[in-house]
Amino acid sequence: MRRYYRSLTMIAAVTAVAVLVLAFQTFSVGGLERGGDTLLGLQLGLDLQGGSHLVYQAVDRETGLPIIPEPSQMDALKRSINDRVNASGISEPNIQILGEDRLLVQLPGVQDPDRAEALIGQTAQLVFMHRRLSVPRALDSISVSDDIISVRAGLLPEPEPEGEEDQTPTPTPTPEAAQEPEGLPVLIMDFTEEGAAKFAEVSDRLLQGMSQIAETPSTPIALEISGEGADQFKFNLQVVGFSIQRIGDTNSFGIPFPFPAAAEGEEDVGARDLATAEALLGDAAVVEDMVEILNFVDTVPEYGALTGDDLARAYPDQHAQTSEPIVVLEFKSRGARIWGQLTGDLARPVQRATNRIAIFLDDQELIAPSVESPITTGTTLIRGGFTLDYARDLALQLESGALPLTIERIQRRDVDAILGADSLNRSVVAGVIGMALVLLFMVLYYRVPGVISALALLIYAATVLAIFKLIPITLTLSGVAAVILSIGMAVDANILIFERMKEELRMGRTLLSAVNIGFSRAWPAIRDGNVSTLITCGILFYFSNQLGTTIVQGFAVALAVGVMVSLFTAIVVGRTLLRTLALTGLARRPGLFVPAGGSELPQRAPAGS
């Protein structure tokens, strides 16, 4: 038995390693980290744990029409997307080039496919702009001297009742009530007919801006009006769209009267009636200026354009004081110089309130922070209520820059995790039942060799699953089918060996001699059958990789691994265990080692070889 000591030790070591790998859901040895929250910590494919299946088409950047890019461009696109996906923490993506112009991206286990799709498809072109707030712009269409006739204080007319006239008589007002008009006074501007049409267009545009306030803040109009009434009052007011009212079909427009604001700590600001308004305005009030106040204007910094090309590095981090997720930017020398000059100017108190730095990602505003202090080190951070995932994705997009090709998603299929889990459960049940039936047949029919075969098959199953976890190999539904198929192939090898052993035992050979001769004569058939299967696996893998048929590819990989492990368990494990038993007392009972016809065999045989 000592002659088989090394083989038995190797078998025990392989089995122990396989069991330990599968026993721990996750483990880390040195820099090797494997496992997860899936079954046995295996890396499951899209069809078993759910995820996203995306197909992209290369298109022209200008027209959006499909194009046939250079192979080098598709390779660069694949590498860029692979780097983004891997760095984002999405494990084991499957990214393949389909044909000449399409890219397949499969993301197993992705819980947020929209996030993954944005990470893949965005070009992440970063642009820094100088934003000025409340910028006045002249209304060239309206001339305050030619289009405005007069400015006066008045009351808006009461709206006419709709429908049938009310027949109830209106009570006669008392003399006291007739002296005090009802309602707050307004500032009425009388336009020429042409001027009224121009101002109506401006008013409509302001109202349209108010209806889209969530996306585009409203733009007010600033008026500067001089009155010659009490204290030579001068009016400076801003008017938004909803506060402008056209008076009937006339060329006059009314806006709220700009009564003086109450002083600090003062409760009563005085009367707000028509007489007070007329006294403040006087009889010769004029509009001195009318401008449009833009909420903001974005311009390229005067020191030079600042884009993502000036970035040396971008990475996610946490704020030292608040621990909120942030993105840290490190500029190259040119970018650091421009950034230092821009932040130095905007950090001055006179600039801080009306200036910002607007950061755009692919023409979409990311954030527009104010500048508290000059940043001359070339390293800065941006924050704005980011989540940790968003900060990580943003940093990856900024650092990787634009994709080498413009791509358009043409197919998206989301596999429900529940459907994948159900497929996995059914596959596991089918595998367990299939193996149990095979083991039962082998033990009942082949007796002692059947028990050895059953033990070898259990070692085979543990070893295959451990290899899948260690490499790791993504296990798909087709891969599970391949593993089950390879179990049958492993049993085929055992059957060939056992049948040859039976013939040798009937010829009167000793058990040890029958084991050796049986294995040596069965080996050519086992070798040729398994090698042909491996060649078939190689052909399937090659063409499935070219065509992007990942189901066939997963089947080929799993079947190849199963075949190689089955050779080990059938030739090394099975032969070693049978040789060891041949040196024990069981060798005197050769009938236990054949499936049938035991009475035809000698009841006792020499123990030697």
Summary of the structure (lengths in Angstrom):
residues: 609
radius of gyration: 42.0
end to end distance: 12.7
largest distance: 141.1
contacts: 1865
relative contact order: 0.12
helix: 48%
strand: 22%
